[in-house]
């Protein structure tokens, strides 16, 4: 008889089984000395691979959290991230901010320095076990998670994992944090066998009376506008929005779209250009949008009706967010849009008003298309490479099943994508380093899709490129990374000009703290992990370079293009 199988079950083994039972298929892990019981349990359970999640070695915590973020946005289910005590937790915080603001449910697991100095097989055994202990480890992340807890001796691991994931998946969704002391994981599990999870949490539903009120406003409106940023993350909601906006000729404006909210060819999608209509709008409907406009430069007139929709339409996790709101309707956006379409039809809007609005929007669409065509023709001939031209080249090369990840790379308007789910962007959390890891998580969730990540040069450096390229090769997740290399912190430059448009910094030949020159040869970093890599400087060379890179990806090789962009404009 196998001696290992006769040993008592450890809490670590029960914990791993609970993760899998509760729907965690992957754990992105950066191990530490607190992982000993987990590693022992993984080996002991090696004969039962379907009973535990797949653990992947990710050599930086920021990258691991970004992978879980991207994985959820494509797979629709959470992943686990496991890190080393306080130091590993600290390295997750940039990514954790992004997940928090994007309402991404992920299970962040951290080791806990052993509590005991002696008397237990898992007691402290290294000097760092003193140095890495905090008085309040959970306090490091408490502001960015919905729930933080430490597994205690004698508690049923299955119940604690279930509680963590129930909280993470309740709307508005978000990350949770569970710390795991080494002694507790190494203990014998004396708790009875767990039951199968049965929890089903319904999505919040919008009030029918308030939907009817909004419908009455829209039925009388001359110039209504819908504003969104990330409604399209629920791909089912895209169809509901498409039907509503087309049927009643309501234009869609997008503030920094992070996904395909409407197909680019939809007659009511105006993208960022649609925000110009807000100044003349008599009804504004804000859906899944944290910042629908900048109050320092615009605010609706007192006569304009403003409604906010979404599972958390006033974004209660934000310390300050003050926008006019005549009507706030909490609830699932897909269901709310479906109900609103029915209610608006019952409210009998004026057909001639709808027809006139449709004609005006069609004329605006034609003007925008003509402008885009002219600017792309100009960009294809000039140098350096412009963002709108790079976006068009990516759009043309993207396979039917392709997914584009963007982090301060190509904007949604420059890509003009059609398929819901084909664009994944980071929200407004502000933690750089999302794009690289997210592309790996998306590729893991959709292995048959071609994944292209477009990131700024600063975002590339923040994304931990050496661990990124290592994981891409080690786990066989080939993606194409396009570094939009403008050799500067464009956001810092733009913010300085916004505050001091006529200031001395704006007029200076070189703004301090902005330049990232001389730029590294990013292709060399990628080549160190066996990637196809090329530097591109001329617009004429770009289409062929993208095709060659995608051919390499199709053959199972990761690829990187270091694209030298226009310096200082976007």
N, C-alpha and C positions, 0 to 999 in steps of 0.2 A: 504494500500500500504506500502511496505517496505521502511522506511524512508531512509535507507542507499543508496538505489538505486536511490533516487532522488537527491543525492548530486552530485555536478559537478565532472567530471572525473579529477583526479590528474595526474600530469606528471609521477609520479611513476607507476600508472596503465597503462598509455600509453607505458611507457618504458618496463614494463613486457610483455605486449602484443607484442611489437616489437621484443623482444628477441625470443619469441616463433615463431612468423611469419618468422623470419630470420633464423630459424633452430636450435636454442639453446633449447635442450630438458632438460638439467640438469644444475643447478647452484650449485656448491659446496661452501657453505657459512659459514663464521665465523663472526657472527654478532657483531655490536657495536652500540653505541648510535646514530650513523648517519643513522641507518637502520629503524628508526621509520616510515617514509613514505612507505618504502618497505613492512614492516610488516603489516601496515594498509591496503595497497593495496592488499596484498596476502589474507587477511581475506575478504575484500570486493569482491574479484574475486573468492572466494572459491566455489561459485556455478558454475563456469566455469573452471574446472580444466584443460581442454584441451586448454585453451586460454593462459596459462602461463607455463613457465618451471617448472619442479619439483625442489624444493629447498631442499637440504640435509644439515643437520647441521654437520659441520666438525670442531672439536675443535682445529685444528692447521692449519695455512695457508700453511706451507710447505707440509703437507699431502694433502691439497686440490688441490694444483697445481700439485702434482704428480698424483693424481687421474685423473685430466683433461688430463694430458700427456698420461697416459696409456689408458684412454678412447678413445682419438683420434687415437692412434696407432692401436686399434682394430676396433673401430666403423667407422673410416674414416671421422668423422665430429667433429667440435669443441664443447667444453663445456664452460660454464662460471664459473669463480671463483670470488666470491664477498667477500671482506675483509674490515676491519675497518681502515679507514683513513691512516695516516702515519705509525703507529705501525704495522698494519696488512700488509701493503705494504712491510715494512721491512722484515717481516717474510716470504714473498714469494720469496725473491730474489735468494736463492739457487736453488729452483725449476724453477724459471724463467730463470736462466742461462741455465739450461738443456733444457728447451723448446726452447729457442732461438737457441742453437747450433744444436738441433735436427729438426729445422724447423717445430715445432709443433704450429699450429694456435690455440690459446686459447684467450678468451676474459676475461682479468683481469679487474674487476670492483672494485673500491675502494670508500668508502664514503669520503666525504670532510667535514672537520670541518666547522660548520656554519660560513658564512662570517659576519653575522650581530650580534651585541650584544643585540639588541632589535628591536621591530617594526614588527616582523614576528612570526607566530606561531612556526616556526622551528628555531628561534634565539637561541643563546647559552644559555644553561641551567645547565651546569656543569663546574667545574673548568678545567677539561681536555680539554674543547673546546678552551681554550687558550693554554694550554701546548702542545697539539697535532697538532698545526698548523705549517706548513712549509711555507717559502717564495716561494718554488718551489717544490711542492709535486711530480709533474711529473718527476722532475729531478732525483728522487731516482731510477727510473727504465729506464730512457731514453735510456741508452746504450743497454738494453736487450729487447727492444720492437721495432717493426716497426713503431709504431704510438702511440702518447700519446696526450690526449686531456681532457678538462674539459667541461662537459655539462653546457651550459649557459642558463639563463632565456630567454624564448621566442623562443628557438630553437626547431624544431620538433625532438622529441626523435627518431622517426623511421628513419629519415635520418641519424642521428648521429650513431645509431646502425648499419645501413646498410653500412655506410662509414667504420666503424671499422672492420666489418667482410669482406668487400671487400678487404681491405688492408691485413688482416690476411691471407686470402685464396689465394691471388696473389702470384705466385712463385717468389723467394723462400718463402715459407710460414713461419709464425712466430707469436709470441704473440703480442697483442695490449693492450693498457691500457686506461681506461676511468674512470675519477673521477667524483663523483656525489655529489654536494653540497646538504645539507639537505633542504635548503630553496627551491632550484629549484625543487627537487622531490616533495615537499609538495604543490607547486603552482598548481593552476587550469590550465589544459591544454586547451589553446585557439586555438591550431593548428588544421587545418582540418584533416579529417580522412586519414590515410596513404594508399598508394596503395600497391598492392601485389609486392613482390620483383621479378624482372625479370633478374637481372644481371647474365650473363654467361661469365666466364673468361676462355679463351682457354689456354691450356698449351703451353709453348714455344717449338718450333720444331727445331731440329738440321738442320744445313745447309746441303743440299744434296751434294754440291760440296765437303765439308769437310768430309762427310761420305765416299764419293768415294775415297778421298785421303787416309783416314785411311784404307779402304779396300785394296787399292793397296799396302800399307805397309804390311798388314797382309798376303796378297797373296804371297809375296816374303819372308816372315819371316821363319826362321828355328825354332826359339824358342820364340814364343810370349807368353805373360802372361797377364791375366786380374787380376786386384787387386780391391777389393771392401770391404766395411765395412757394408753398410746398403742398398744396392740396393733392397734387398728382402722385404723392408718395403712396396714396391709396389708389391703385390703378383703376379700381372699380368706380371711384369718384370721378375719374376723368370722363367717362362716358356720360354720367349724369350731368356734369358741367357742360359737356359738348351739346347735349340735347337742349338744356335750358337756355344756354346763350344763343344757340342758333335759332331756336323756335321763337324767342322773343327779342332777338337782335340786341343783346346786351354785350357790349365789348368787355374783353378781359385784359386788364393791365397786370403786369408782373413786376414786382419789386425784388430783384435779385433771385430769380427763379432757381431752385435747386433740383428741379425735376421737370418732366414734361407734364405741364398742367393741362394743356390742350395741344393737339398736333399742330405743327407749324403751319400747315395749310388750312387750318380751320378758319372760316371767314370772320370769326369774332376774336381771334387771338391777335393782340397788338404788341405783346411783349412789353419791354420797358417803355417803348414809345407811347403806350396806352396811358401812362401816368400823366401825360399832358392833358388828358380829358378830365382829370379830377377837378380842375379849376372851374369847369362849367357844369359839373355834375349836380343834379338835384337829389339823387339817391346814390350812396356809395355802400356797397356790401363788401366787407372785409372778411375773407375766409382763409383760415390757416395762414395768417400773415402777422408776424410780430411787429414789423415796422412798415405800415402801408404808405407813409410819406414822411418827410422830414419837417417837423413843425417849425424849425427855424426859418424855412423858406416857403412853407405853404401850410395853410389850415383851411378846412372847408368853411364856407359861409354859414351864418347862423340858420339860414333857411334850408340848408342841405341836410337831409336825413341820412344818418350813418348807422349801419347795423354791423355787428361783429358776430361771426359764426365759428364754431369749432369746439373740440372737447374741452378746451380751456381758453375761451375767446378773449379773456382779459389777461392771460399769461400771468397767473398769480405768483410764479416763481421769480418774476422780475421785480426788483426793488422799486423802480420808477418806470412807468409806462402810461403816459397820459395822452390819450387820443379821444376826440369827441365820440360819444356813444349814445344814441337815442334808443337803441335796442341791442341787447346782448342775449344771444341764444346759444347756450351750451348744448352740445350734442354732437353725435357723429356726423361729419360733413356729408358723407355719401347719402345717408338717410335724410338729412336736412334738405339737400338739393333735390332729391326725388320728391319729397313732400312739397317743396317750394314750387316745383314745376306744375304739380297738380293744382295747388292753391292759386297760382298765378293764372292758370287757364280758367279756373272758376271765377276769378275776379274780373274777367272779361276786359283785358287791355284793348286799347283802340288799335285796330288793324292798320289804319293809315299812319298812326304814329310809329308803329313798328316798321312799316314799309319805308317811311322817310328816314328813320334811323339806320336801317339796313343799307340804304343807298349812300348815306354819308360815310358809314364805316367802310363800305366797299371802295369808295373814292379814296379814303385815307389809306386803305390797304394797297391800292394801285400806286399811290405816291411813294409809300414805303418800299414797295417792291422795285420801283424804278430807281430810287435812291440806292438801294442795296446793290442792284445790278451795276450801277455806275461806279460805286465805290469799290466793288470787287474787281471790276475791269481795271481800274486804276491801280489797285493793290497788287494785282498779278504782274504788273509791269515794273513796279518800283522796287526800291530797296531802302531800308531793311524790311524784313517780313513783318506784316501787320497781323493783329489778332483776328480781324474779320476774315482775312484771306486764309489764315491757318485753320480757322473754324470751318470754312467752306471746304477746304481740302480734306479735313477729317470727315466731314459729313459725306462727301462723295466716296471716300474710301471705306466707310464703315459698313461691314457686312450686315445683312438683314437681322441677324441675331445679336448685333453688337451693342455694347454698353459703354458709354463715356463717363468717366469720373472726372470731376473738375474741382480744383482747389486753387483759386487765384490764377487759373490758366485761361481757358477759352470760356467766354460767357455763353449762357443759354441762347441769347439772340444770335450769336455768331455761329452757332451749331445748327439751329433750325431743324430739330429732330421731330420725327413724327410719332414714333411708337412709345406709348406709355411704358415707363420702366427703363427706357434706354438712356436716361441721364440721371446721374447721381452726383449731387453737390453737397457740400457741407453747409450747415446753417450758420447762425451768427454767434456761436460760442466763442470764437476768436482764438482757439487753440490750434496753432499751425501744426502740420504733420498728418493731416487726415488722408490726403489723396493717395499716397503710396500704399499704406496699410489697407485702406478701403478697397483698393483695386484687387488686392489679394483675397480679402474676404468675399468680395463679389465673385471672383473667379472660382473660389471654393464652393459658393452657393450655386453658381451657374456654370459648371465646367465646360458646357458646350458653347458658351457665348464667347465672343471675342471682346476682350476688355482693354480699353484704352484710357490711360490716366493722363490728364493734362494738368500740370502743376507749374507754379512759378518757381524760379530758381531758389528763392528763399524757402518756399514750402518744401521743395525737394530736400534742402539741407536739414530742415526741421523734421522731415519724415524718416530720419535715420536710414539713409540710403544703403549703407553697407549691410545692416541687418535685413533690410527690404530685399535686396538682390540675393542675399544668402537664402532667405526663406523661399523666394520665387523658384530658385533652383532646387533646394533641398526637398520641397514639398511638391514639385512639378506643377507650379501655377504660373505658366507663361503669360505675361501681359506686355503691352506696349506702353512705355512711359514717354510722354512728350514733355520735356522741360521747356517752358516758355521763358527763355532766358533773356530778360531785359536788363540784367546786371544792376539791379537796384531794388530798394524797398519802395515800390510805387505807392503803396497805401500811406506810408509815412510822408512822402512828397505831397500827395493829394490832400492829406489832412492839414498839413502846414499851409498849403495854399488856400484851403477853405477858411482857415482862421485868419490868415494874413494875406489876402489876395493881392494887396499892393505893398506887401512888406519887403524888407531887404532880403530875406531868405528866398522869396519867390523870384527876385530879380538877380540873385547871385548866379555866377557861372556854375558853381557846384554847391548843392545844398548839403550842409553837414549831416552826418549820420544816415545818409540815404544810399550812397553808392556801395555796390558790391563788386568792386573791381580791384584787381584783375580777376575775372571769373575763372573758377576751376574748370578743368576739362572733365566734365561730368561723365563723358563717355568712358573714361579710364576707370572710374569707379564701377560702372556696370560691367565692363570687360573683365574685371577681377573675378566676377562670378559667372563668367562664360556667356555673357549677353551679346547679342548683336547690337552694335552701337555705332552711331554716326553723328557727326556735327553738320548742321545744315545752316547756311547763311544766305542763300539766294532763293527768292520765291520760285524761280523756274525749276530748282532742284527738289522742291518740297514734295510734289506728288509722287515722284519716283522713290524718294526716300521712305515715305509712308508705306508705299506698296511693298518695298523690300523688307521693311520692318514687320509688316503684317504677315508676309510670307514666312519669315523666321518664326513668328509666334505660332502660326498654323502648323509649323513643323515641330513645335514643342520647345522652342528656345525663346527666352525672354528677350525683349528689345528695348532700347532707349534711343531717342533722338534728342540731341542738344540743339534746340532751334534758337538761333540768335535773333531776337525780336527787336522791334523798334524800341528805342531807349527813352522811356519816360512818358509814353502815351499809350492809351488802351482804348 
